Amino acid sequence: QVQLVESGGGLVQAGGSLRLSCTASGRTFSTYHMGWFRQVSGKERELVADINGHSGSPSYADSVRGRFTISRDNARNTVYLQMNSLKPEDTAVYYCAAGVFFATYDYWGQGTRVTVST
């Protein structure tokens, strides 16, 4: 019932920047906690960043802290991931996810590919 659509992926040089966007359907976006995950083929999925629905408090994986910023615009049902100082190891498919209940993710987007060249 809730649909998530990611955009903004692409090819970028190491040291460059990209901004990912995820737009959600529904009327209760502000109540969801939102997360960005990434996955490389054959590797485990990694939670990159998460933002609380009520407080807007962000959390980051140690690997991206200081380089990535998660934000949300509840009026537009959109969450963003600003990625700066990109490294080749950031190359992955990035997925947007929404959670209704604490510490769970219930809805997932189809993913957007990010490739960082050396």
N, C-alpha and C positions, 0 to 999 in steps of 0.2 A: 504494500500500500504506500509506503514511503519510498520514493525514488531519489537517488543521489546521482548527480552527473558531474564528473570532474572535467577540467580543462586546464590548459596552460603548459602541458608537458612539451618536450622537444629536445633538440640537440643544442648544447651549450659548451663553450670552452671552459676548461678548468679555471677557477677564479671568477667566473661569471655568475649571473643571477637569473632566476626564474621565479615567477609567482604562479602557484597553482590555485585554482578556484574550485569550489564544490558547492553546487546549488541543490537544495532539497525541496521536495514537494511537502505539502502538509501545512497545518495551521499551528503546530506546537513546536516549531523549530527551537524557540528560545528555551524550552525545557530539556532539550537533548544535550548530552555532552558529546562533543565531536572530536574525532581523532583522525590523524593522518598516519597511515601505515605504508611501509614499502617492502617489496619482496623481489629478490633476485632468484632466477630459475635455479631450483635445486637447493635453495637456502630457506631458512625459517623466516616467517613474516616478522617484521620488526615494527613496534610502535615508535613512531618518530616524534609525535607531538600530540597533545590532547588539550582541550579547552573546556572548562566547565560551563554548563548552560546558564546557570544563575549568577555566579560570581564573575565569570569570565577569566578565572585564574588559569594560566597556562602551565603545562609541564612539558619537559623536553627530555629526549634521550641524551645521554652524555655525548654521544657521537656528533650531535648537531647543535648542542647548546652554544649560544653565542653567534651562530651562523644563520639559524632558521628562526622565523617568528610566525607563530600561529595567531590568527585573529578571526573575529566573526562580526558580521553585520546582521543582526537578527531581523531588522526590517526588510532585508533582501533575502533572507533564508540562505545565507552564504557564509562559508568558512574559507579562509585563505591560508596558504602556506607560502610565505616569502622566504626564498632560499638564496642566500648570499654566499660568496666565497666557496662555490661548489667545487667538490673534489671528485676524481674518477670513482671513488668508492661510494659516492652518492647515486651512481647509476642503478636504476631499479624501476619497476612499475610501482607507482604510488597510488594508494587506494584511500578514498574518503570513507569514513564510517560514522554512524550515528548510534548512540546508545540511549535507551529509554530508562533503564535501570542502572543503579550504581555498579560500576566495575564490569559492565557488559556492553557489547556492541551487537546491535540487532539488525542493522541495515548497512549495506555495502554498495559502493559504486563499482563500475566496471574497470576502473583504473586508467591512469594516464602515464605514458612512458617518459622517463627522464634519462637522457644519455649525456654524460659529461666526458668530453674528449680530453686526452692527454696532450 
